[in-house]
Amino acid sequence: MKNKPLPYRSPALSPEAAFSLIELLVVIAVVSLLFSVTLPSISAARKSALETKSLSQLRQIGIAMHAYANDNNNYFPLGYYYKKTETSTVERTYATELLSYMGLPARFYLPEGNPFVSPTCEVPVRSGVSATFTPFTYSVHGLLCGDTSLEDRRLKRTGVLRPSEVILAGDGPQLNNTYATANFSFPSEFAMAGKQTDLDSLIPVGPDTDVQGSRGYLRYRNRGKAAVLMVDGHAEMLQKGTVKYRNLIADR
């Protein structure tokens, strides 16, 4: 009598092929370990990409700044202007002055797709409709792009003796309304002519936070670095604690 063949049993269903609880726990532990190791790298790569985009935006602003200066007797755009009368209020910033040079409409109030808003901002930026001006988080040099509300004391582009070293625009602290202040004003070498401070001395860092009391300082929001645009048009990251007065003083 012939032996009957045993019924076919899939290897996947055999007890020998099944995972034990210990093996499952080991797999889960390995996957968790790999995730914890790669997550910081992914986060760092994302931050690096955003910082690169911020530098690219500053270079675009630099091109617009120089195009404006070419059309305006070597003056960069005003940083801020405010005038109120009985019938009207006029408020302008360097960003509103540059809109046409950036290929943007004259009334542009959105933070999205806005080259004046840093992609590395930690505080969400609101629409500028209520303030009637374009939102921005980059501030500009207070002497080269001064506040002209009372008097225009701007220094001409041709008056900058070290254009590759002097900051024209860069990361500013966001204020309570989520915008930066238009002009850098601290230290005062950012906004005044005739300063004799040693060029190689380090500037005070300032509060380095996004609050009202930090207005006018540099903001080191890129992993301890500030994204800046120099007068000659190149953009770079400056490490916190290494910025010198030669990066602020524009007239010598």
RODO-2510 file (C-alpha; in nm, 4 decimals, decimal comma):
residues 252
     n   res          X          Y          Z
     1     m     0,0000     0,0000     0,0000
     2     k     0,1387     0,3389    -0,1064
     3     n     0,1847     0,6078     0,1516
     4     k    -0,0414     0,9060     0,1043
     5     p     0,1436     1,2309     0,0419
     6     l     0,1267     1,4799     0,3255
     7     p    -0,0831     1,7919     0,2568
     8     y     0,1157     2,0950     0,1345
     9     r     0,1871     2,3503     0,4049
    10     s     0,3127     2,6965     0,3120
    11     p     0,6468     2,7841     0,4732
    12     a     0,4967     3,1153     0,5811
    13     l     0,2448     2,9297     0,7929
    14     s     0,4879     2,6898     0,9530
    15     p     0,5761     2,7505     1,3170
    16     e     0,9470     2,7438     1,2273
    17     a     0,9058     3,0457     0,9904
    18     a     0,7103     3,2711     1,2274
    19     f     0,8769     3,5565     1,4184
    20     s     0,9087     3,5139     1,7886
    21     l     0,8153     3,7962     2,0247
    22     i     1,1809     3,8583     2,1025
    23     e     1,2661     3,8865     1,7308
    24     l     0,9827     4,1353     1,6787
    25     l     1,1044     4,3447     1,9700
    26     v     1,4587     4,3395     1,8302
    27     v     1,3326     4,4585     1,4881
    28     i     1,1301     4,7372     1,6495
    29     a     1,4311     4,8428     1,8565
    30     v     1,6576     4,8508     1,5479
    31     v     1,4046     5,0570     1,3482
    32     s     1,3630     5,2987     1,6394
    33     l     1,7390     5,3343     1,6721
    34     l     1,7813     5,4036     1,3003
    35     f     1,5015     5,6617     1,3144
    36     s     1,6557     5,8388     1,6137
    37     v     1,9950     5,8459     1,4383
    38     t     1,8663     5,9758     1,1021
    39     l     1,6116     6,2274     1,2368
    40     p     1,8718     6,4878     1,3436
    41     s     2,0388     6,4554     1,0020
    42     i     1,7069     6,5105     0,8243
    43     s     1,6309     6,8091     1,0472
    44     a     1,9768     6,9569     0,9889
    45     a     1,9433     6,9094     0,6123
    46     r     1,6074     7,0877     0,6165
    47     k     1,7478     7,3786     0,8188
    48     s     2,0456     7,4011     0,5842
    49     a     1,8129     7,4185     0,2824
    50     l     1,6104     7,6986     0,4430
    51     e     1,9270     7,8907     0,5294
    52     t     2,0455     7,8577     0,1684
    53     k     1,7101     7,9946     0,0539
    54     s     1,7443     8,2877     0,2937
    55     l     2,0839     8,3770     0,1465
    56     s     1,9367     8,3518    -0,2031
    57     q     1,6588     8,5926    -0,1074
    58     l     1,9115     8,8398     0,0312
    59     r     2,1079     8,8254    -0,2931
    60     q     1,7858     8,9079    -0,4805
    61     i     1,7304     9,2034    -0,2475
    62     g     2,0885     9,3120    -0,3143
    63     i     2,0311     9,3163    -0,6905
    64     a     1,7166     9,5254    -0,6388
    65     m     1,9003     9,7585    -0,3979
    66     h     2,1708     9,8357    -0,6524
    67     a     1,9207     9,8760    -0,9344
    68     y     1,7391    10,1296    -0,7156
    69     a     2,0671    10,3099    -0,6396
    70     n     2,1463    10,3247    -1,0116
    71     d     1,8177    10,5083    -1,0653
    72     n     1,8476    10,7347    -0,7616
    73     n     2,1835    10,9088    -0,7656
    74     n     2,3630    10,6271    -0,5771
    75     y     2,1233    10,6295    -0,2827
    76     f     1,9858    10,3013    -0,1540
    77     p     1,6125    10,3073    -0,0693
    78     l     1,4975    10,4725     0,2516
    79     g     1,4598    10,2315     0,5398
    80     y     1,1482    10,3900     0,6841
    81     y     0,9263    10,6929     0,6278
    82     y     0,6153    10,7967     0,8211
    83     k     0,4018    11,1053     0,7883
    84     k     0,0525    11,1676     0,9228
    85     t    -0,1711    11,4598     0,8350
    86     e    -0,5336    11,5402     0,9090
    87     t    -0,6405    11,3677     0,5899
    88     s    -0,3923    11,0870     0,5322
    89     t    -0,1167    10,8651     0,6692
    90     v     0,1837    10,7637     0,4617
    91     e     0,4062    10,4776     0,5782
    92     r     0,6834    10,3371     0,3596
    93     t     0,9702    10,0946     0,4123
    94     y     1,2625     9,9783     0,2026
    95     a     1,0522     9,6752     0,1050
    96     t     0,7722     9,8862    -0,0421
    97     e     1,0338    10,0915    -0,2292
    98     l     1,1802     9,7772    -0,3864
    99     l     0,8592     9,5975    -0,4889
   100     s     0,8732     9,7057    -0,8529
   101     y     1,2441     9,6152    -0,8712
   102     m     1,1576     9,2652    -0,7424
   103     g     0,8838     9,2145    -1,0019
   104     l     0,6115     9,2327    -0,7360
   105     p     0,2856     9,4327    -0,7438
   106     a     0,2728     9,7749    -0,5791
   107     r     0,0355     9,6398    -0,3146
   108     f     0,1892     9,3185    -0,1846
   109     y     0,0891     9,2290     0,1703
   110     l     0,1443     8,8531     0,1886
   111     p     0,4183     8,6724     0,3827
   112     e     0,3964     8,3700     0,1497
   113     g     0,6283     8,3876    -0,1488
   114     n     0,7719     8,7064    -0,0047
   115     p     1,1481     8,7557    -0,0589
   116     f     1,1611     9,0001     0,2345
   117     v     1,0476     8,7307     0,4827
   118     s     1,3141     8,4860     0,6010
   119     p     1,2180     8,1179     0,5608
   120     t     1,3944     8,0467     0,8926
   121     c     1,1643     8,2680     1,1012
   122     e     1,0415     8,0979     1,4173
   123     v     0,7403     8,3279     1,4624
   124     p     0,4648     8,3129     1,1956
   125     v     0,4459     8,6335     0,9927
   126     r     0,1015     8,7859     0,9428
   127     s    -0,0294     8,9590     0,6336
   128     g     0,0642     9,3265     0,6144
   129     v    -0,2794     9,4482     0,5072
   130     s    -0,3613     9,5987     0,8456
   131     a    -0,0328     9,7897     0,8486
   132     t    -0,0583     9,8879     0,4788
   133     f     0,2976     9,7816     0,4025
   134     t     0,4792     9,4711     0,2847
   135     p     0,5789     9,2396     0,5719
   136     f     0,9523     9,1823     0,6156
   137     t     1,1933     9,0226     0,8627
   138     y     1,5198     9,1554     0,7195
   139     s     1,6336     9,4919     0,8540
   140     v     1,8560     9,7371     0,6649
   141     h     2,1554     9,9529     0,7551
   142     g     2,0374    10,2613     0,9418
   143     l     2,2794    10,5004     0,7733
   144     l     2,2668    10,3650     0,4181
   145     c     1,8886    10,3159     0,4320
   146     g     1,7930    10,5614     0,7032
   147     d     1,4671    10,6760     0,8567
   148     t     1,3776    10,9793     0,6463
   149     s     1,0587    11,0768     0,8310
   150     l     1,2138    11,3985     0,9687
   151     e     1,5325    11,4383     0,7681
   152     d     1,7176    11,2474     0,4987
   153     r     2,0734    11,1796     0,6196
   154     r     2,1414    10,8695     0,4116
   155     l     2,4977    10,7932     0,3086
   156     k     2,5439    10,7336    -0,0648
   157     r     2,6533    10,3959    -0,1962
   158     t     2,9740    10,5594    -0,3210
   159     g     3,0534    10,6651     0,0363
   160     v     3,1065    10,3047     0,1519
   161     l     3,4808    10,2373     0,1529
   162     r     3,4622     9,8644     0,2367
   163     p     3,1579     9,7334     0,0452
   164     s     3,2523     9,3673     0,0898
   165     e     3,2513     9,4035     0,4720
   166     v     2,9606     9,6378     0,5512
   167     i     2,6172     9,4852     0,6168
   168     l     2,3452     9,6349     0,3979
   169     a     2,0595     9,4079     0,5136
   170     g     2,0163     9,1025     0,7319
   171     d     1,8155     8,9086     0,9871
   172     g     1,6397     9,1346     1,2367
   173     p     1,4403     9,0335     1,5470
   174     q     1,0680     8,9988     1,4878
   175     l     0,8638     9,2415     1,6952
   176     n     0,5333     9,1791     1,8718
   177     n     0,3470     9,2298     1,5444
   178     t     0,5742     8,9641     1,3851
   179     y     0,7640     9,2068     1,1589
   180     a     1,1224     9,3200     1,2018
   181     t     1,2042     9,6850     1,2562
   182     a     1,2946     9,8505     0,9270
   183     n     1,6387     9,9762     1,0313
   184     f     1,9246     9,8370     1,2320
   185     s     1,9970    10,0931     1,5037
   186     f     2,2014     9,9090     1,7687
   187     p     2,4877     9,9488     1,8114
   188     s     2,4592    10,3125     1,7034
   189     e     2,7345    10,2627     1,4433
   190     f     2,4587    10,1110     1,2290
   191     a     2,2817    10,4454     1,2077
   192     m     2,5285    10,7296     1,2602
   193     a     2,8180    10,8780     1,0662
   194     g     3,1538    10,9816     1,2089
   195     k     3,1956    10,6976     1,4580
   196     q     3,5586    10,6334     1,5541
   197     t     3,5110    10,2940     1,7194
   198     d     3,7899    10,0426     1,6595
   199     l     3,6896     9,8492     1,3470
   200     d     3,8218     9,5194     1,4810
   201     s     3,6324     9,5299     1,8117
   202     l     3,3421     9,2875     1,8478
   203     i     2,9915     9,4357     1,8569
   204     p     2,7559     9,3574     2,1479
   205     v     2,5366     9,0628     2,0566
   206     g     2,2149     9,2108     2,1916
   207     p     1,9092     9,0216     2,3213
   208     d     1,8854     8,7935     2,0126
   209     t     1,5166     8,7171     2,0692
   210     d     1,1929     8,7938     1,8854
   211     v     1,0449     9,0519     2,1197
   212     q     0,9862     9,4268     2,1128
   213     g     1,2889     9,4985     2,3312
   214     s     1,5239     9,3399     2,0759
   215     r     1,4451     9,5866     1,7995
   216     g     1,7364     9,7235     1,6019
   217     y     1,9828     9,4397     1,6640
   218     l     2,0998     9,1520     1,4482
   219     r     1,9072     8,8266     1,4946
   220     y     2,1096     8,5032     1,4857
   221     r     1,8204     8,2768     1,3881
   222     n     2,0151     8,0340     1,1693
   223     r     2,1623     7,7916     1,4217
   224     g     2,3576     8,0711     1,5888
   225     k     2,4284     8,2649     1,2700
   226     a     2,2763     8,5740     1,1089
   227     a     2,2066     8,5799     0,7358
   228     v     2,3358     8,9107     0,5972
   229     l     2,3728     9,0937     0,2676
   230     m     2,6876     9,2995     0,2185
   231     v     2,7004     9,6249     0,0236
   232     d     2,8901     9,4600    -0,2631
   233     g     2,5933     9,2241    -0,3166
   234     h     2,7200     8,8985    -0,1702
   235     a     2,5325     8,7204     0,1114
   236     e     2,6784     8,5117     0,3925
   237     m     2,6183     8,3788     0,7421
   238     l     2,7897     8,5581     1,0302
   239     q     2,8494     8,3566     1,3464
   240     k     2,7117     8,5000     1,6688
   241     g     2,9907     8,6616     1,8693
   242     t     3,2202     8,7221     1,5698
   243     v     3,0618     9,0322     1,4107
   244     k     3,2898     9,3370     1,4261
   245     y     3,2363     9,7096     1,4003
   246     r     3,3907     9,6959     1,0527
   247     n     3,0666     9,5213     0,9524
   248     l     2,8614     9,8181     1,0787
   249     i     3,0626    10,1343     1,0227
   250     a     3,0009    10,2410     0,6637
   251     d     3,1778    10,5742     0,6258
   252     r     3,5409    10,4779     0,6902
***
